[in-house]
Amino acid sequence: MKLTRHFTAVFLSVFIVLKLNAQLDIPASKALIQRIIPHHATQFIIEPLDAAAEKDVFEIESRSNKIVLKGNNGVTIASALYHYLK
């Protein structure tokens, strides 16, 4: 019984840490854009997007002559940027 509680506590802790790491870090996303396209980085806006059914998603739109990259984590923002540049 004690082992089961310990395993459950460890599992929940790992799950929470992984979930927190998957959150969108807007300054890191802006830094990525700055490194990849420094002369055009100010033309991008980063916005959070809730994940649909725990899946990674991104959207790209245009607003006020700027490109809006929406995603639920840093990987999806990078994917949105790649998709836009491609």
PyMOL Python script that loads the backbone (N, CA, C, O; Angstrom):
from pymol import cmd

cmd.read_pdbstr("""\
ATOM      1  N   MET A   1       0.818  -1.191   0.000  1.00  0.00           N
ATOM      2  CA  MET A   1       0.000   0.000   0.000  1.00  0.00           C
ATOM      3  C   MET A   1       0.866   1.262   0.000  1.00  0.00           C
ATOM      4  O   MET A   1       0.590   2.224  -0.717  1.00  0.00           O
ATOM      5  N   LYS A   2       1.936   1.233   0.834  1.00  0.00           N
ATOM      6  CA  LYS A   2       2.828   2.381   0.888  1.00  0.00           C
ATOM      7  C   LYS A   2       3.532   2.600  -0.451  1.00  0.00           C
ATOM      8  O   LYS A   2       3.725   3.736  -0.885  1.00  0.00           O
ATOM      9  N   LEU A   3       3.908   1.508  -1.092  1.00  0.00           N
ATOM     10  CA  LEU A   3       4.570   1.594  -2.384  1.00  0.00           C
ATOM     11  C   LEU A   3       3.645   2.199  -3.436  1.00  0.00           C
ATOM     12  O   LEU A   3       4.087   2.987  -4.273  1.00  0.00           O
ATOM     13  N   THR A   4       2.383   1.840  -3.398  1.00  0.00           N
ATOM     14  CA  THR A   4       1.409   2.385  -4.344  1.00  0.00           C
ATOM     15  C   THR A   4       1.256   3.889  -4.155  1.00  0.00           C
ATOM     16  O   THR A   4       1.210   4.632  -5.135  1.00  0.00           O
ATOM     17  N   ARG A   5       1.176   4.343  -2.914  1.00  0.00           N
ATOM     18  CA  ARG A   5       1.066   5.786  -2.645  1.00  0.00           C
ATOM     19  C   ARG A   5       2.322   6.513  -3.109  1.00  0.00           C
ATOM     20  O   ARG A   5       2.243   7.593  -3.694  1.00  0.00           O
ATOM     21  N   HIS A   6       3.468   5.919  -2.846  1.00  0.00           N
ATOM     22  CA  HIS A   6       4.733   6.528  -3.265  1.00  0.00           C
ATOM     23  C   HIS A   6       4.794   6.622  -4.789  1.00  0.00           C
ATOM     24  O   HIS A   6       5.156   7.667  -5.329  1.00  0.00           O
ATOM     25  N   PHE A   7       4.445   5.542  -5.486  1.00  0.00           N
ATOM     26  CA  PHE A   7       4.443   5.533  -6.946  1.00  0.00           C
ATOM     27  C   PHE A   7       3.476   6.595  -7.484  1.00  0.00           C
ATOM     28  O   PHE A   7       3.806   7.309  -8.431  1.00  0.00           O
ATOM     29  N   THR A   8       2.301   6.699  -6.890  1.00  0.00           N
ATOM     30  CA  THR A   8       1.311   7.689  -7.324  1.00  0.00           C
ATOM     31  C   THR A   8       1.844   9.103  -7.127  1.00  0.00           C
ATOM     32  O   THR A   8       1.682   9.955  -8.000  1.00  0.00           O
ATOM     33  N   ALA A   9       2.472   9.352  -5.998  1.00  0.00           N
ATOM     34  CA  ALA A   9       3.023  10.681  -5.732  1.00  0.00           C
ATOM     35  C   ALA A   9       4.119  11.027  -6.732  1.00  0.00           C
ATOM     36  O   ALA A   9       4.167  12.149  -7.238  1.00  0.00           O
ATOM     37  N   VAL A  10       4.995  10.076  -7.018  1.00  0.00           N
ATOM     38  CA  VAL A  10       6.071  10.316  -7.986  1.00  0.00           C
ATOM     39  C   VAL A  10       5.489  10.551  -9.376  1.00  0.00           C
ATOM     40  O   VAL A  10       5.919  11.461 -10.084  1.00  0.00           O
ATOM     41  N   PHE A  11       4.523   9.744  -9.766  1.00  0.00           N
ATOM     42  CA  PHE A  11       3.896   9.884 -11.077  1.00  0.00           C
ATOM     43  C   PHE A  11       3.241  11.258 -11.223  1.00  0.00           C
ATOM     44  O   PHE A  11       3.416  11.925 -12.243  1.00  0.00           O
ATOM     45  N   LEU A  12       2.496  11.674 -10.216  1.00  0.00           N
ATOM     46  CA  LEU A  12       1.839  12.984 -10.269  1.00  0.00           C
ATOM     47  C   LEU A  12       2.864  14.109 -10.321  1.00  0.00           C
ATOM     48  O   LEU A  12       2.666  15.091 -11.036  1.00  0.00           O
ATOM     49  N   SER A  13       3.940  13.980  -9.586  1.00  0.00           N
ATOM     50  CA  SER A  13       4.982  15.006  -9.602  1.00  0.00           C
ATOM     51  C   SER A  13       5.609  15.131 -10.989  1.00  0.00           C
ATOM     52  O   SER A  13       5.795  16.237 -11.496  1.00  0.00           O
ATOM     53  N   VAL A  14       5.929  14.005 -11.588  1.00  0.00           N
ATOM     54  CA  VAL A  14       6.520  14.022 -12.938  1.00  0.00           C
ATOM     55  C   VAL A  14       5.531  14.597 -13.938  1.00  0.00           C
ATOM     56  O   VAL A  14       5.913  15.392 -14.797  1.00  0.00           O
ATOM     57  N   PHE A  15       4.268  14.209 -13.840  1.00  0.00           N
ATOM     58  CA  PHE A  15       3.244  14.725 -14.749  1.00  0.00           C
ATOM     59  C   PHE A  15       3.119  16.241 -14.629  1.00  0.00           C
ATOM     60  O   PHE A  15       3.030  16.939 -15.639  1.00  0.00           O
ATOM     61  N   ILE A  16       3.111  16.751 -13.403  1.00  0.00           N
ATOM     62  CA  ILE A  16       2.982  18.195 -13.192  1.00  0.00           C
ATOM     63  C   ILE A  16       4.191  18.925 -13.760  1.00  0.00           C
ATOM     64  O   ILE A  16       4.035  19.963 -14.402  1.00  0.00           O
ATOM     65  N   VAL A  17       5.383  18.406 -13.538  1.00  0.00           N
ATOM     66  CA  VAL A  17       6.591  19.038 -14.069  1.00  0.00           C
ATOM     67  C   VAL A  17       6.562  19.048 -15.593  1.00  0.00           C
ATOM     68  O   VAL A  17       6.874  20.069 -16.207  1.00  0.00           O
ATOM     69  N   LEU A  18       6.198  17.944 -16.203  1.00  0.00           N
ATOM     70  CA  LEU A  18       6.125  17.887 -17.664  1.00  0.00           C
ATOM     71  C   LEU A  18       5.076  18.845 -18.197  1.00  0.00           C
ATOM     72  O   LEU A  18       5.292  19.501 -19.216  1.00  0.00           O
ATOM     73  N   LYS A  19       3.951  18.930 -17.521  1.00  0.00           N
ATOM     74  CA  LYS A  19       2.879  19.826 -17.959  1.00  0.00           C
ATOM     75  C   LYS A  19       3.328  21.274 -17.844  1.00  0.00           C
ATOM     76  O   LYS A  19       3.039  22.079 -18.729  1.00  0.00           O
ATOM     77  N   LEU A  20       4.027  21.619 -16.775  1.00  0.00           N
ATOM     78  CA  LEU A  20       4.503  22.985 -16.615  1.00  0.00           C
ATOM     79  C   LEU A  20       5.559  23.330 -17.655  1.00  0.00           C
ATOM     80  O   LEU A  20       5.602  24.463 -18.133  1.00  0.00           O
ATOM     81  N   ASN A  21       6.407  22.378 -18.012  1.00  0.00           N
ATOM     82  CA  ASN A  21       7.426  22.617 -19.024  1.00  0.00           C
ATOM     83  C   ASN A  21       6.835  22.806 -20.404  1.00  0.00           C
ATOM     84  O   ASN A  21       7.479  23.401 -21.268  1.00  0.00           O
ATOM     85  N   ALA A  22       5.634  22.321 -20.636  1.00  0.00           N
ATOM     86  CA  ALA A  22       5.006  22.423 -21.942  1.00  0.00           C
ATOM     87  C   ALA A  22       4.283  23.749 -22.137  1.00  0.00           C
ATOM     88  O   ALA A  22       3.723  24.000 -23.204  1.00  0.00           O
ATOM     89  N   GLN A  23       4.290  24.589 -21.128  1.00  0.00           N
ATOM     90  CA  GLN A  23       3.610  25.869 -21.237  1.00  0.00           C
ATOM     91  C   GLN A  23       4.364  26.797 -22.186  1.00  0.00           C
ATOM     92  O   GLN A  23       5.555  26.615 -22.437  1.00  0.00           O
ATOM     93  N   LEU A  24       3.660  27.782 -22.701  1.00  0.00           N
ATOM     94  CA  LEU A  24       4.250  28.733 -23.628  1.00  0.00           C
ATOM     95  C   LEU A  24       5.085  29.765 -22.871  1.00  0.00           C
ATOM     96  O   LEU A  24       4.599  30.408 -21.941  1.00  0.00           O
ATOM     97  N   ASP A  25       6.331  29.914 -23.273  1.00  0.00           N
ATOM     98  CA  ASP A  25       7.235  30.920 -22.721  1.00  0.00           C
ATOM     99  C   ASP A  25       7.395  31.994 -23.795  1.00  0.00           C
ATOM    100  O   ASP A  25       8.210  31.850 -24.707  1.00  0.00           O
ATOM    101  N   ILE A  26       6.623  33.064 -23.686  1.00  0.00           N
ATOM    102  CA  ILE A  26       6.593  34.100 -24.727  1.00  0.00           C
ATOM    103  C   ILE A  26       7.958  34.766 -24.910  1.00  0.00           C
ATOM    104  O   ILE A  26       8.380  34.942 -26.053  1.00  0.00           O
ATOM    105  N   PRO A  27       8.670  35.146 -23.843  1.00  0.00           N
ATOM    106  CA  PRO A  27      10.003  35.740 -24.070  1.00  0.00           C
ATOM    107  C   PRO A  27      10.964  34.797 -24.802  1.00  0.00           C
ATOM    108  O   PRO A  27      11.751  35.247 -25.634  1.00  0.00           O
ATOM    109  N   ALA A  28      10.909  33.505 -24.505  1.00  0.00           N
ATOM    110  CA  ALA A  28      11.777  32.555 -25.209  1.00  0.00           C
ATOM    111  C   ALA A  28      11.387  32.445 -26.677  1.00  0.00           C
ATOM    112  O   ALA A  28      12.255  32.317 -27.541  1.00  0.00           O
ATOM    113  N   SER A  29      10.097  32.493 -26.963  1.00  0.00           N
ATOM    114  CA  SER A  29       9.638  32.437 -28.358  1.00  0.00           C
ATOM    115  C   SER A  29      10.070  33.681 -29.121  1.00  0.00           C
ATOM    116  O   SER A  29      10.474  33.596 -30.281  1.00  0.00           O
ATOM    117  N   LYS A  30       9.985  34.835 -28.470  1.00  0.00           N
ATOM    118  CA  LYS A  30      10.438  36.072 -29.115  1.00  0.00           C
ATOM    119  C   LYS A  30      11.951  36.035 -29.352  1.00  0.00           C
ATOM    120  O   LYS A  30      12.436  36.520 -30.375  1.00  0.00           O
ATOM    121  N   ALA A  31      12.686  35.460 -28.408  1.00  0.00           N
ATOM    122  CA  ALA A  31      14.140  35.339 -28.572  1.00  0.00           C
ATOM    123  C   ALA A  31      14.483  34.425 -29.748  1.00  0.00           C
ATOM    124  O   ALA A  31      15.433  34.688 -30.485  1.00  0.00           O
ATOM    125  N   LEU A  32      13.714  33.359 -29.923  1.00  0.00           N
ATOM    126  CA  LEU A  32      13.925  32.466 -31.063  1.00  0.00           C
ATOM    127  C   LEU A  32      13.743  33.218 -32.377  1.00  0.00           C
ATOM    128  O   LEU A  32      14.566  33.103 -33.286  1.00  0.00           O
ATOM    129  N   ILE A  33      12.674  33.980 -32.471  1.00  0.00           N
ATOM    130  CA  ILE A  33      12.412  34.755 -33.687  1.00  0.00           C
ATOM    131  C   ILE A  33      13.531  35.765 -33.911  1.00  0.00           C
ATOM    132  O   ILE A  33      13.978  35.961 -35.041  1.00  0.00           O
ATOM    133  N   GLN A  34      13.979  36.401 -32.844  1.00  0.00           N
ATOM    134  CA  GLN A  34      15.064  37.383 -32.939  1.00  0.00           C
ATOM    135  C   GLN A  34      16.349  36.736 -33.465  1.00  0.00           C
ATOM    136  O   GLN A  34      17.085  37.359 -34.230  1.00  0.00           O
ATOM    137  N   ARG A  35      16.621  35.504 -33.066  1.00  0.00           N
ATOM    138  CA  ARG A  35      17.824  34.815 -33.538  1.00  0.00           C
ATOM    139  C   ARG A  35      17.711  34.385 -35.000  1.00  0.00           C
ATOM    140  O   ARG A  35      18.693  34.417 -35.741  1.00  0.00           O
ATOM    141  N   ILE A  36      16.506  33.983 -35.406  1.00  0.00           N
ATOM    142  CA  ILE A  36      16.333  33.455 -36.760  1.00  0.00           C
ATOM    143  C   ILE A  36      16.203  34.561 -37.799  1.00  0.00           C
ATOM    144  O   ILE A  36      16.840  34.512 -38.851  1.00  0.00           O
ATOM    145  N   ILE A  37      15.385  35.546 -37.503  1.00  0.00           N
ATOM    146  CA  ILE A  37      15.175  36.648 -38.457  1.00  0.00           C
ATOM    147  C   ILE A  37      15.260  37.990 -37.715  1.00  0.00           C
ATOM    148  O   ILE A  37      14.239  38.640 -37.497  1.00  0.00           O
ATOM    149  N   PRO A  38      16.460  38.400 -37.334  1.00  0.00           N
ATOM    150  CA  PRO A  38      16.617  39.581 -36.483  1.00  0.00           C
ATOM    151  C   PRO A  38      16.065  40.883 -37.077  1.00  0.00           C
ATOM    152  O   PRO A  38      15.581  41.740 -36.337  1.00  0.00           O
ATOM    153  N   HIS A  39      16.133  41.034 -38.370  1.00  0.00           N
ATOM    154  CA  HIS A  39      15.681  42.285 -38.981  1.00  0.00           C
ATOM    155  C   HIS A  39      14.159  42.372 -39.112  1.00  0.00           C
ATOM    156  O   HIS A  39      13.625  43.439 -39.414  1.00  0.00           O
ATOM    157  N   HIS A  40      13.464  41.268 -38.890  1.00  0.00           N
ATOM    158  CA  HIS A  40      12.012  41.244 -39.030  1.00  0.00           C
ATOM    159  C   HIS A  40      11.293  40.800 -37.754  1.00  0.00           C
ATOM    160  O   HIS A  40      10.076  40.615 -37.759  1.00  0.00           O
ATOM    161  N   ALA A  41      12.031  40.632 -36.681  1.00  0.00           N
ATOM    162  CA  ALA A  41      11.453  40.100 -35.444  1.00  0.00           C
ATOM    163  C   ALA A  41      10.344  40.990 -34.882  1.00  0.00           C
ATOM    164  O   ALA A  41       9.414  40.490 -34.249  1.00  0.00           O
ATOM    165  N   THR A  42      10.432  42.284 -35.103  1.00  0.00           N
ATOM    166  CA  THR A  42       9.410  43.193 -34.564  1.00  0.00           C
ATOM    167  C   THR A  42       8.079  43.081 -35.309  1.00  0.00           C
ATOM    168  O   THR A  42       7.078  43.647 -34.872  1.00  0.00           O
ATOM    169  N   GLN A  43       8.060  42.368 -36.412  1.00  0.00           N
ATOM    170  CA  GLN A  43       6.833  42.206 -37.190  1.00  0.00           C
ATOM    171  C   GLN A  43       5.990  41.030 -36.710  1.00  0.00           C
ATOM    172  O   GLN A  43       4.952  40.733 -37.303  1.00  0.00           O
ATOM    173  N   PHE A  44       6.421  40.354 -35.641  1.00  0.00           N
ATOM    174  CA  PHE A  44       5.716  39.180 -35.141  1.00  0.00           C
ATOM    175  C   PHE A  44       5.140  39.422 -33.755  1.00  0.00           C
ATOM    176  O   PHE A  44       5.747  40.088 -32.916  1.00  0.00           O
ATOM    177  N   ILE A  45       3.965  38.870 -33.537  1.00  0.00           N
ATOM    178  CA  ILE A  45       3.308  38.892 -32.232  1.00  0.00           C
ATOM    179  C   ILE A  45       3.104  37.441 -31.814  1.00  0.00           C
ATOM    180  O   ILE A  45       2.681  36.610 -32.618  1.00  0.00           O
ATOM    181  N   ILE A  46       3.405  37.142 -30.562  1.00  0.00           N
ATOM    182  CA  ILE A  46       3.222  35.792 -30.020  1.00  0.00           C
ATOM    183  C   ILE A  46       2.032  35.818 -29.062  1.00  0.00           C
ATOM    184  O   ILE A  46       1.961  36.674 -28.181  1.00  0.00           O
ATOM    185  N   GLU A  47       1.107  34.887 -29.234  1.00  0.00           N
ATOM    186  CA  GLU A  47      -0.051  34.793 -28.343  1.00  0.00           C
ATOM    187  C   GLU A  47      -0.280  33.342 -27.946  1.00  0.00           C
ATOM    188  O   GLU A  47      -0.053  32.427 -28.737  1.00  0.00           O
ATOM    189  N   PRO A  48      -0.732  33.142 -26.712  1.00  0.00           N
ATOM    190  CA  PRO A  48      -1.025  31.767 -26.267  1.00  0.00           C
ATOM    191  C   PRO A  48      -2.297  31.232 -26.901  1.00  0.00           C
ATOM    192  O   PRO A  48      -3.201  31.986 -27.260  1.00  0.00           O
ATOM    193  N   LEU A  49      -2.343  29.925 -27.028  1.00  0.00           N
ATOM    194  CA  LEU A  49      -3.502  29.244 -27.591  1.00  0.00           C
ATOM    195  C   LEU A  49      -3.737  27.997 -26.755  1.00  0.00           C
ATOM    196  O   LEU A  49      -2.816  27.206 -26.550  1.00  0.00           O
ATOM    197  N   ASP A  50      -4.959  27.813 -26.270  1.00  0.00           N
ATOM    198  CA  ASP A  50      -5.264  26.627 -25.480  1.00  0.00           C
ATOM    199  C   ASP A  50      -5.209  25.388 -26.355  1.00  0.00           C
ATOM    200  O   ASP A  50      -5.670  25.396 -27.497  1.00  0.00           O
ATOM    201  N   ALA A  51      -4.652  24.346 -25.818  1.00  0.00           N
ATOM    202  CA  ALA A  51      -4.567  23.084 -26.552  1.00  0.00           C
ATOM    203  C   ALA A  51      -5.937  22.434 -26.631  1.00  0.00           C
ATOM    204  O   ALA A  51      -6.665  22.370 -25.640  1.00  0.00           O
ATOM    205  N   ALA A  52      -6.274  21.962 -27.794  1.00  0.00           N
ATOM    206  CA  ALA A  52      -7.535  21.249 -27.990  1.00  0.00           C
ATOM    207  C   ALA A  52      -7.316  19.779 -27.656  1.00  0.00           C
ATOM    208  O   ALA A  52      -6.561  19.086 -28.338  1.00  0.00           O
ATOM    209  N   ALA A  53      -7.966  19.319 -26.626  1.00  0.00           N
ATOM    210  CA  ALA A  53      -7.872  17.899 -26.226  1.00  0.00           C
ATOM    211  C   ALA A  53      -6.433  17.472 -25.981  1.00  0.00           C
ATOM    212  O   ALA A  53      -6.021  16.381 -26.376  1.00  0.00           O
ATOM    213  N   GLU A  54      -5.669  18.346 -25.322  1.00  0.00           N
ATOM    214  CA  GLU A  54      -4.279  18.040 -24.960  1.00  0.00           C
ATOM    215  C   GLU A  54      -3.372  17.793 -26.160  1.00  0.00           C
ATOM    216  O   GLU A  54      -2.374  17.083 -26.044  1.00  0.00           O
ATOM    217  N   LYS A  55      -3.706  18.368 -27.300  1.00  0.00           N
ATOM    218  CA  LYS A  55      -2.861  18.217 -28.488  1.00  0.00           C
ATOM    219  C   LYS A  55      -2.120  19.520 -28.745  1.00  0.00           C
ATOM    220  O   LYS A  55      -2.580  20.591 -28.349  1.00  0.00           O
ATOM    221  N   ASP A  56      -0.982  19.429 -29.404  1.00  0.00           N
ATOM    222  CA  ASP A  56      -0.235  20.614 -29.785  1.00  0.00           C
ATOM    223  C   ASP A  56      -0.890  21.238 -31.014  1.00  0.00           C
ATOM    224  O   ASP A  56      -1.155  20.557 -32.005  1.00  0.00           O
ATOM    225  N   VAL A  57      -1.145  22.540 -30.934  1.00  0.00           N
ATOM    226  CA  VAL A  57      -1.806  23.239 -32.037  1.00  0.00           C
ATOM    227  C   VAL A  57      -1.157  24.604 -32.233  1.00  0.00           C
ATOM    228  O   VAL A  57      -0.605  25.185 -31.299  1.00  0.00           O
ATOM    229  N   PHE A  58      -1.233  25.110 -33.477  1.00  0.00           N
ATOM    230  CA  PHE A  58      -0.818  26.478 -33.732  1.00  0.00           C
ATOM    231  C   PHE A  58      -1.726  27.106 -34.768  1.00  0.00           C
ATOM    232  O   PHE A  58      -2.388  26.415 -35.542  1.00  0.00           O
ATOM    233  N   GLU A  59      -1.744  28.438 -34.769  1.00  0.00           N
ATOM    234  CA  GLU A  59      -2.496  29.215 -35.749  1.00  0.00           C
ATOM    235  C   GLU A  59      -1.626  30.378 -36.184  1.00  0.00           C
ATOM    236  O   GLU A  59      -0.781  30.856 -35.427  1.00  0.00           O
ATOM    237  N   ILE A  60      -1.842  30.825 -37.407  1.00  0.00           N
ATOM    238  CA  ILE A  60      -1.131  31.978 -37.947  1.00  0.00           C
ATOM    239  C   ILE A  60      -2.180  32.922 -38.508  1.00  0.00           C
ATOM    240  O   ILE A  60      -3.082  32.505 -39.234  1.00  0.00           O
ATOM    241  N   GLU A  61      -2.054  34.190 -38.166  1.00  0.00           N
ATOM    242  CA  GLU A  61      -2.972  35.182 -38.735  1.00  0.00           C
ATOM    243  C   GLU A  61      -2.240  36.504 -38.899  1.00  0.00           C
ATOM    244  O   GLU A  61      -1.124  36.678 -38.410  1.00  0.00           O
ATOM    245  N   SER A  62      -2.878  37.420 -39.587  1.00  0.00           N
ATOM    246  CA  SER A  62      -2.324  38.745 -39.806  1.00  0.00           C
ATOM    247  C   SER A  62      -3.203  39.758 -39.085  1.00  0.00           C
ATOM    248  O   SER A  62      -4.431  39.684 -39.143  1.00  0.00           O
ATOM    249  N   ARG A  63      -2.565  40.702 -38.408  1.00  0.00           N
ATOM    250  CA  ARG A  63      -3.318  41.737 -37.703  1.00  0.00           C
ATOM    251  C   ARG A  63      -2.485  43.016 -37.686  1.00  0.00           C
ATOM    252  O   ARG A  63      -1.351  43.011 -37.207  1.00  0.00           O
ATOM    253  N   SER A  64      -3.030  44.091 -38.197  1.00  0.00           N
ATOM    254  CA  SER A  64      -2.356  45.398 -38.189  1.00  0.00           C
ATOM    255  C   SER A  64      -0.950  45.331 -38.778  1.00  0.00           C
ATOM    256  O   SER A  64       0.007  45.831 -38.188  1.00  0.00           O
ATOM    257  N   ASN A  65      -0.843  44.718 -39.928  1.00  0.00           N
ATOM    258  CA  ASN A  65       0.446  44.583 -40.632  1.00  0.00           C
ATOM    259  C   ASN A  65       1.495  43.806 -39.841  1.00  0.00           C
ATOM    260  O   ASN A  65       2.694  43.996 -40.048  1.00  0.00           O
ATOM    261  N   LYS A  66       1.058  42.943 -38.947  1.00  0.00           N
ATOM    262  CA  LYS A  66       1.962  42.078 -38.188  1.00  0.00           C
ATOM    263  C   LYS A  66       1.491  40.640 -38.328  1.00  0.00           C
ATOM    264  O   LYS A  66       0.314  40.383 -38.578  1.00  0.00           O
ATOM    265  N   ILE A  67       2.409  39.717 -38.166  1.00  0.00           N
ATOM    266  CA  ILE A  67       2.105  38.289 -38.213  1.00  0.00           C
ATOM    267  C   ILE A  67       1.895  37.817 -36.780  1.00  0.00           C
ATOM    268  O   ILE A  67       2.768  37.997 -35.930  1.00  0.00           O
ATOM    269  N   VAL A  68       0.751  37.217 -36.512  1.00  0.00           N
ATOM    270  CA  VAL A  68       0.427  36.711 -35.184  1.00  0.00           C
ATOM    271  C   VAL A  68       0.625  35.197 -35.191  1.00  0.00           C
ATOM    272  O   VAL A  68      -0.038  34.473 -35.933  1.00  0.00           O
ATOM    273  N   LEU A  69       1.544  34.739 -34.356  1.00  0.00           N
ATOM    274  CA  LEU A  69       1.790  33.313 -34.190  1.00  0.00           C
ATOM    275  C   LEU A  69       1.154  32.887 -32.872  1.00  0.00           C
ATOM    276  O   LEU A  69       1.522  33.382 -31.807  1.00  0.00           O
ATOM    277  N   LYS A  70       0.209  31.974 -32.951  1.00  0.00           N
ATOM    278  CA  LYS A  70      -0.458  31.482 -31.750  1.00  0.00           C
ATOM    279  C   LYS A  70      -0.100  30.012 -31.573  1.00  0.00           C
ATOM    280  O   LYS A  70      -0.054  29.251 -32.540  1.00  0.00           O
ATOM    281  N   GLY A  71       0.152  29.624 -30.327  1.00  0.00           N
ATOM    282  CA  GLY A  71       0.462  28.231 -30.043  1.00  0.00           C
ATOM    283  C   GLY A  71       0.298  27.949 -28.565  1.00  0.00           C
ATOM    284  O   GLY A  71       0.187  28.867 -27.753  1.00  0.00           O
ATOM    285  N   ASN A  72       0.283  26.669 -28.223  1.00  0.00           N
ATOM    286  CA  ASN A  72       0.116  26.309 -26.819  1.00  0.00           C
ATOM    287  C   ASN A  72       1.436  25.979 -26.129  1.00  0.00           C
ATOM    288  O   ASN A  72       1.447  25.715 -24.926  1.00  0.00           O
ATOM    289  N   ASN A  73       2.551  25.989 -26.864  1.00  0.00           N
ATOM    290  CA  ASN A  73       3.869  25.829 -26.252  1.00  0.00           C
ATOM    291  C   ASN A  73       4.932  26.323 -27.228  1.00  0.00           C
ATOM    292  O   ASN A  73       4.623  26.717 -28.353  1.00  0.00           O
ATOM    293  N   GLY A  74       6.174  26.298 -26.787  1.00  0.00           N
ATOM    294  CA  GLY A  74       7.258  26.816 -27.618  1.00  0.00           C
ATOM    295  C   GLY A  74       7.470  26.055 -28.909  1.00  0.00           C
ATOM    296  O   GLY A  74       7.821  26.643 -29.932  1.00  0.00           O
ATOM    297  N   VAL A  75       7.258  24.750 -28.865  1.00  0.00           N
ATOM    298  CA  VAL A  75       7.433  23.944 -30.073  1.00  0.00           C
ATOM    299  C   VAL A  75       6.400  24.331 -31.126  1.00  0.00           C
ATOM    300  O   VAL A  75       6.728  24.409 -32.310  1.00  0.00           O
ATOM    301  N   THR A  76       5.173  24.570 -30.719  1.00  0.00           N
ATOM    302  CA  THR A  76       4.143  24.937 -31.695  1.00  0.00           C
ATOM    303  C   THR A  76       4.384  26.336 -32.257  1.00  0.00           C
ATOM    304  O   THR A  76       4.081  26.591 -33.423  1.00  0.00           O
ATOM    305  N   ILE A  77       4.924  27.242 -31.446  1.00  0.00           N
ATOM    306  CA  ILE A  77       5.275  28.571 -31.966  1.00  0.00           C
ATOM    307  C   ILE A  77       6.392  28.435 -33.001  1.00  0.00           C
ATOM    308  O   ILE A  77       6.337  29.060 -34.060  1.00  0.00           O
ATOM    309  N   ALA A  78       7.404  27.620 -32.694  1.00  0.00           N
ATOM    310  CA  ALA A  78       8.490  27.396 -33.653  1.00  0.00           C
ATOM    311  C   ALA A  78       7.954  26.749 -34.922  1.00  0.00           C
ATOM    312  O   ALA A  78       8.403  27.079 -36.019  1.00  0.00           O
ATOM    313  N   SER A  79       7.002  25.834 -34.786  1.00  0.00           N
ATOM    314  CA  SER A  79       6.396  25.193 -35.962  1.00  0.00           C
ATOM    315  C   SER A  79       5.606  26.206 -36.782  1.00  0.00           C
ATOM    316  O   SER A  79       5.650  26.186 -38.012  1.00  0.00           O
ATOM    317  N   ALA A  80       4.889  27.087 -36.104  1.00  0.00           N
ATOM    318  CA  ALA A  80       4.130  28.125 -36.801  1.00  0.00           C
ATOM    319  C   ALA A  80       5.072  29.053 -37.564  1.00  0.00           C
ATOM    320  O   ALA A  80       4.796  29.423 -38.706  1.00  0.00           O
ATOM    321  N   LEU A  81       6.181  29.425 -36.932  1.00  0.00           N
ATOM    322  CA  LEU A  81       7.169  30.269 -37.611  1.00  0.00           C
ATOM    323  C   LEU A  81       7.744  29.571 -38.830  1.00  0.00           C
ATOM    324  O   LEU A  81       7.858  30.174 -39.897  1.00  0.00           O
ATOM    325  N   TYR A  82       8.106  28.301 -38.679  1.00  0.00           N
ATOM    326  CA  TYR A  82       8.636  27.514 -39.788  1.00  0.00           C
ATOM    327  C   TYR A  82       7.616  27.447 -40.930  1.00  0.00           C
ATOM    328  O   TYR A  82       7.962  27.649 -42.095  1.00  0.00           O
ATOM    329  N   HIS A  83       6.368  27.163 -40.585  1.00  0.00           N
ATOM    330  CA  HIS A  83       5.315  27.069 -41.589  1.00  0.00           C
ATOM    331  C   HIS A  83       5.155  28.399 -42.316  1.00  0.00           C
ATOM    332  O   HIS A  83       5.014  28.425 -43.538  1.00  0.00           O
ATOM    333  N   TYR A  84       5.175  29.489 -41.580  1.00  0.00           N
ATOM    334  CA  TYR A  84       5.033  30.814 -42.192  1.00  0.00           C
ATOM    335  C   TYR A  84       6.206  31.114 -43.119  1.00  0.00           C
ATOM    336  O   TYR A  84       6.007  31.581 -44.241  1.00  0.00           O
ATOM    337  N   LEU A  85       7.419  30.850 -42.660  1.00  0.00           N
ATOM    338  CA  LEU A  85       8.605  31.163 -43.471  1.00  0.00           C
ATOM    339  C   LEU A  85       8.725  30.269 -44.695  1.00  0.00           C
ATOM    340  O   LEU A  85       9.235  30.683 -45.736  1.00  0.00           O
ATOM    341  N   LYS A  86       8.248  29.034 -44.555  1.00  0.00           N
ATOM    342  CA  LYS A  86       8.318  28.096 -45.676  1.00  0.00           C
ATOM    343  C   LYS A  86       7.389  28.557 -46.781  1.00  0.00           C
ATOM    344  O   LYS A  86       7.296  27.906 -47.821  1.00  0.00           O
TER     345      LYS A  86
END
""", "prot")
cmd.dss("prot")
cmd.show_as("cartoon", "prot")
cmd.util.cbc("prot")
cmd.orient("prot")
